Amino acid sequence: MSAALVGAAPASAQVSDAMPSFNGAVLTIAYAKNVVYVGGDFTAAIVNGRPVARGRLAAVDARTGALLPWAPAADGRVKSLVVSGSAVYLAGDFATIGGQKRDSLARVDVASGALSSTFKHAMSGRPMAIAAAHGRLYVGGGFTAVDGQARGRLAAFSLSSGKLDARWRPTVDDQVETIAAGGGRVYVGGKFRKVNSLPGYERLAALDPAGAAVVTGFKPKPPVITYGLAVTADAVYSAHGGQGGRISRYTPDGVHKWSATFDGDAQAVTVLGDTVYAGGHFDRACSTARTGSQGSCVDGADHRVKLAALSTADGHLLDWTADANGVEGVLALASSAKLGAVAMGGAFTTVEGRQQKRFAQFS
């Protein structure tokens, strides 16, 4: 996701809103106006204890918690979705949407869920992350070709025509896990070590949105895999794995401002006002940056189970808690400045000690 959310009030509620649950993991979340769209591995939403069929895609009224009739059905995992204008773009492991063939990438109508007949591409490999900006849909993952044309794990498509962009052709040497746009750039994160064959841009890099040249002034070089990104007007926030996970803040010039460390991977990050929200499969927020060989906190810790809130200014841990459970924990986060809300998705089944399966919102 990417947005300048300065001025929005943070979600302060300790108890989550009344929302549907899901019978499988929620892997991606996007807000559009008063609706929150979710995708993942589920085949049903749970409303008042009863299953309602939803084929790995669903929409919820973010104000009331009502499950909406929007229900395009994917036959496999939806890993990433993004809303742009009247369209919702999808990426994942699916082969069909609504029974019609689509190879891992699709566009559906934001209101009706109808599948676009003009956006249809063949992917050689898996797309993992998508972002919409600058008139383009940017896609990252593990793929090596699109429509038979070589692509090095990154590609772009015209939002207006749906065609593969012939000019935007960056390459990385390993998987892209996350992609975000903001500040006139496209940021990519993942496992890679080289970008456009250039060393020194491992795991996190910035690209020109039109020509795909590396932005050489942004060279943070995080030491561990990048799983998530959030971009504001003056900062880039990144979520990392490794021996103990971390959330980091960088300036647009690549200067490291701070890192907050956990005893497990940080897998998702979002920003609302002056608060950074971190999600992952950690159980503790470490008091210092030091972690042990298995990622354990060395110098003390505070309990923060799968979810934590940090100050944008210096990364210090805030009092807000909303503990979830499970091994994988929180896999996706999104925020809405308009609604003052933060949504979390993942593989958890409880939030703050009460049953709330795989999706929750705080406002």
C-alpha positions in Angstrom: 0.0 0.0 0.0 1.1 3.6 -0.3 -0.5 6.7 1.0 0.4 9.9 2.8 -1.6 9.4 6.0 -0.2 12.2 8.1 -3.0 13.8 10.2 -5.2 10.7 10.4 -6.1 9.7 13.9 -4.7 6.4 15.0 -7.0 3.5 15.7 -7.2 3.6 19.5 -9.8 0.9 20.3 -8.5 -2.0 22.3 -11.5 -4.1 21.2 -12.0 -4.9 17.5 -15.1 -4.0 15.6 -17.9 -6.4 14.8 -16.7 -8.0 11.6 -17.1 -11.3 9.7 -14.7 -14.1 10.3 -13.3 -16.4 7.6 -12.6 -20.1 7.4 -9.2 -19.7 5.8 -6.3 -17.3 6.0 -6.7 -13.7 4.9 -3.6 -12.7 3.0 -4.4 -9.3 1.6 -6.6 -6.3 2.5 -7.4 -3.0 0.7 -9.7 -0.1 1.6 -11.7 1.9 -0.9 -14.1 4.5 0.4 -16.2 2.8 3.0 -15.5 -0.8 1.9 -12.7 -3.1 2.9 -11.8 -5.8 0.4 -10.0 -9.0 1.5 -8.4 -12.0 -0.3 -6.8 -15.2 0.8 -7.3 -18.9 1.1 -10.9 -19.0 2.5 -14.0 -20.5 0.9 -16.5 -18.9 3.3 -17.1 -15.9 5.5 -18.6 -16.6 8.9 -21.5 -14.3 9.8 -23.3 -14.8 13.1 -21.8 -18.2 13.3 -23.0 -19.3 9.8 -20.8 -19.8 6.7 -21.5 -17.7 3.7 -19.7 -18.9 0.5 -16.9 -16.6 -0.7 -14.3 -17.9 -3.1 -11.1 -16.4 -1.6 -12.5 -12.9 -2.2 -14.9 -10.8 -0.1 -16.0 -7.3 0.6 -17.2 -5.8 3.9 -18.8 -2.5 4.8 -16.0 -1.1 7.0 -18.5 1.1 9.0 -21.1 -1.5 9.9 -19.2 -4.8 9.5 -21.8 -6.2 7.1 -20.7 -8.7 4.5 -21.4 -7.3 1.1 -22.8 -9.2 -1.9 -19.5 -8.7 -3.9 -18.3 -12.2 -4.5 -16.1 -13.0 -7.5 -14.7 -16.5 -6.9 -11.1 -17.5 -7.4 -10.2 -21.2 -7.6 -6.9 -20.7 -5.8 -5.2 -18.4 -3.3 -5.4 -14.6 -3.8 -2.1 -13.3 -2.5 -2.5 -9.6 -3.3 -5.2 -7.2 -4.3 -5.4 -3.5 -5.0 -8.2 -1.1 -5.8 -7.8 1.5 -8.6 -10.8 3.5 -9.7 -13.6 1.2 -10.7 -11.3 -1.9 -10.7 -10.0 -4.4 -8.2 -6.8 -6.1 -9.4 -5.9 -9.6 -8.1 -2.7 -11.6 -8.0 -2.2 -15.1 -6.7 -2.2 -18.8 -7.4 -5.6 -19.0 -9.1 -6.3 -20.4 -12.6 -9.9 -19.2 -12.9 -12.1 -16.3 -11.6 -15.8 -17.0 -11.7 -15.1 -20.2 -13.7 -13.3 -18.2 -16.5 -9.6 -18.8 -17.1 -7.2 -16.2 -15.7 -3.5 -17.1 -15.1 -2.7 -15.7 -11.7 -3.6 -12.1 -12.5 -7.1 -10.6 -13.0 -9.2 -7.5 -12.9 -12.8 -7.4 -11.5 -15.3 -4.6 -11.1 -15.2 -2.8 -7.8 -19.0 -2.7 -7.5 -20.3 -5.8 -9.2 -17.3 -8.2 -9.1 -17.7 -8.9 -12.8 -14.5 -10.1 -14.5 -12.9 -7.9 -17.0 -12.7 -9.4 -20.5 -9.9 -7.2 -21.7 -7.3 -7.8 -18.9 -6.0 -11.3 -19.6 -2.3 -12.4 -19.4 -0.2 -15.5 -19.3 2.3 -15.6 -16.4 5.4 -17.8 -16.3 5.7 -18.0 -12.5 3.8 -16.6 -9.6 2.9 -13.0 -9.0 3.2 -12.1 -5.3 2.5 -8.4 -4.9 0.8 -5.6 -6.8 0.5 -1.8 -6.6 -1.4 0.7 -8.7 0.0 4.2 -9.4 1.3 6.4 -12.2 -1.2 5.0 -14.7 0.2 1.5 -14.2 -0.3 -1.7 -12.3 3.0 -2.8 -11.0 3.5 -6.5 -10.3 6.3 -8.4 -8.5 6.9 -12.0 -7.6 8.8 -15.0 -8.9 7.8 -14.9 -12.6 10.2 -14.9 -15.5 7.9 -14.0 -18.4 4.5 -12.4 -19.2 2.7 -13.2 -22.4 5.9 -15.0 -23.6 8.0 -11.8 -23.1 10.9 -12.0 -20.6 10.4 -10.3 -17.3 12.8 -10.5 -14.4 10.3 -10.9 -11.5 8.8 -7.4 -12.1 6.4 -6.1 -14.7 3.9 -3.3 -15.3 0.5 -3.0 -17.1 -1.4 0.0 -18.3 -4.4 0.7 -16.1 -6.3 2.2 -19.0 -5.7 -0.4 -21.7 -4.6 -3.4 -19.6 -1.6 -4.0 -21.9 1.8 -5.2 -20.8 4.1 -2.1 -20.5 7.0 -2.5 -22.9 9.1 0.1 -21.3 9.0 -0.8 -17.6 11.3 -3.8 -17.5 13.5 -3.9 -14.4 15.0 -7.1 -13.3 15.9 -8.6 -9.9 17.8 -11.9 -9.2 15.4 -13.4 -6.6 11.8 -13.2 -5.5 9.9 -9.9 -4.9 7.7 -10.2 -1.8 6.2 -6.7 -1.7 5.8 -3.6 -3.9 4.5 -0.1 -3.0 4.4 3.2 -4.8 4.8 6.7 -3.4 6.8 9.9 -3.7 7.2 9.5 -7.4 8.8 6.1 -7.0 8.1 2.4 -7.0 9.6 0.6 -4.0 10.2 -3.2 -4.2 11.3 -5.6 -1.4 12.1 -9.2 -1.1 14.9 -11.7 -1.3 16.9 -10.3 -4.2 20.5 -9.0 -4.1 20.8 -7.3 -7.5 18.5 -4.9 -9.3 19.0 -4.3 -13.0 22.2 -6.4 -12.5 23.5 -3.8 -10.1 24.9 -4.9 -6.7 24.3 -3.0 -3.5 20.5 -2.8 -3.6 19.7 -6.0 -1.8 16.3 -6.7 -0.4 14.9 -3.2 -0.8 15.2 -0.7 -3.7 13.4 2.2 -5.4 12.7 2.4 -9.1 11.7 5.1 -11.5 7.9 4.6 -12.2 8.2 5.1 -16.0 11.6 4.0 -17.1 12.5 1.5 -14.3 15.9 2.9 -13.6 17.2 2.3 -10.1 17.0 5.3 -7.9 20.6 5.3 -6.8 20.1 7.7 -3.9 18.0 5.1 -2.1 20.3 2.4 -0.9 19.3 1.1 2.5 20.6 -2.5 2.2 18.6 -4.1 5.0 20.4 -7.3 6.2 17.3 -9.5 6.1 14.4 -10.3 3.8 11.8 -7.6 3.3 8.2 -8.8 3.6 6.1 -5.6 3.7 6.3 -1.9 2.8 4.3 1.2 3.6 5.2 4.6 2.0 4.2 8.1 3.3 5.2 11.5 2.2 8.4 11.6 4.1 9.3 8.0 5.0 9.5 4.3 3.9 8.6 1.7 6.5 9.6 -1.9 5.9 8.8 -5.2 7.6 11.5 -7.8 7.8 12.2 -11.4 8.8 15.5 -12.8 9.9 16.6 -13.9 13.4 14.0 -11.9 15.1 11.9 -9.7 12.9 12.0 -5.9 12.6 10.2 -2.8 11.4 12.5 -0.1 10.0 12.0 3.5 9.0 14.1 5.1 6.1 14.0 8.5 4.6 13.5 8.8 0.8 17.3 9.2 0.7 17.7 5.8 2.2 18.9 7.0 5.6 18.0 4.6 8.4 16.1 6.4 11.1 15.2 3.6 13.5 14.3 -0.1 13.8 12.1 -1.9 16.2 12.9 -5.5 16.9 10.7 -8.5 17.7 11.2 -12.2 18.5 9.7 -13.4 15.2 9.2 -12.2 11.7 7.4 -8.9 11.0 5.3 -9.7 8.0 3.2 -6.6 7.4 3.3 -2.9 8.1 0.9 0.0 7.7 0.8 3.6 8.9 -2.0 5.7 10.2 -1.3 9.3 11.4 1.7 9.1 13.8 1.4 5.4 14.4 3.1 2.5 12.7 1.3 -0.9 13.0 3.4 -4.1 12.8 2.0 -7.5 12.2 3.8 -10.9 12.2 4.3 -14.1 14.1 6.2 -12.5 17.0 5.1 -12.8 20.7 7.3 -10.1 22.1 8.7 -6.6 21.2 12.3 -6.5 22.2 13.6 -3.7 24.4 16.8 -3.3 22.2 17.8 -4.3 18.7 19.8 -7.3 20.0 18.4 -10.7 19.5 19.7 -14.2 20.1 20.6 -17.0 17.7 16.9 -18.1 17.5 15.6 -14.5 17.4 14.8 -14.3 21.1 15.0 -10.9 22.8 18.2 -10.5 24.7 17.8 -7.3 26.7 14.2 -7.6 27.9 10.9 -7.4 26.1 7.2 -6.5 26.3 4.4 -8.8 25.3 3.0 -7.9 21.9 1.4 -11.1 20.4 1.3 -10.9 16.6 0.5 -7.1 16.5 2.2 -4.0 17.8 2.0 -0.2 17.5 5.0 2.1 17.2 5.7 5.8 17.1 6.5 7.0 13.6 9.0 9.5 15.1 11.4 7.2 16.9 9.9 3.7 16.7 9.2 3.4 20.5 6.6 0.9 21.5 3.2 2.3 22.2 0.8 1.0 24.9 -1.8 -0.2 22.3 -2.3 -3.9 22.4 -4.5 -6.3 20.4 -3.0 -9.7 20.9 -3.8 -12.4 18.4 -2.9 -16.0 18.4 -1.6 -18.8 16.1 1.7 -19.8 14.6 1.6 -17.7 11.5 -0.2 -14.8 13.1 -0.8 -11.6 11.2 0.0 -11.7 7.5 -1.6 -8.5 6.2 -2.4 -5.0 7.4 -4.1 -2.0 5.8 -5.4 1.3 7.1 -7.9 3.9 6.1 -7.2 7.6 6.9 -10.9 8.4 6.1 -12.3 5.9 8.6 -9.5 6.1 11.1 -9.3 2.3 10.9 -6.7 -0.4 10.8 -7.5 -3.9 9.5 -5.5 -7.1 10.1 -5.7 -10.4 8.3 -3.8 -13.7 8.8 -4.2 -17.2 10.3 -5.2 -16.2 13.8 -8.5 -17.3 15.4 -8.7 -15.0 18.4 -8.0 -11.3 19.0 -7.7 -9.8 22.5 -8.8 -13.1 23.9 -12.1 -13.5 22.0 -12.9 -15.4 18.9 -12.3 -13.5 15.7 -11.1 -15.7 12.9 -8.5 -14.5 10.4 -9.8 -10.9 10.0 -10.3 -8.0 12.4 -10.6 -4.2 12.2 -9.9 -1.6 14.9 -11.4 1.9 14.6 
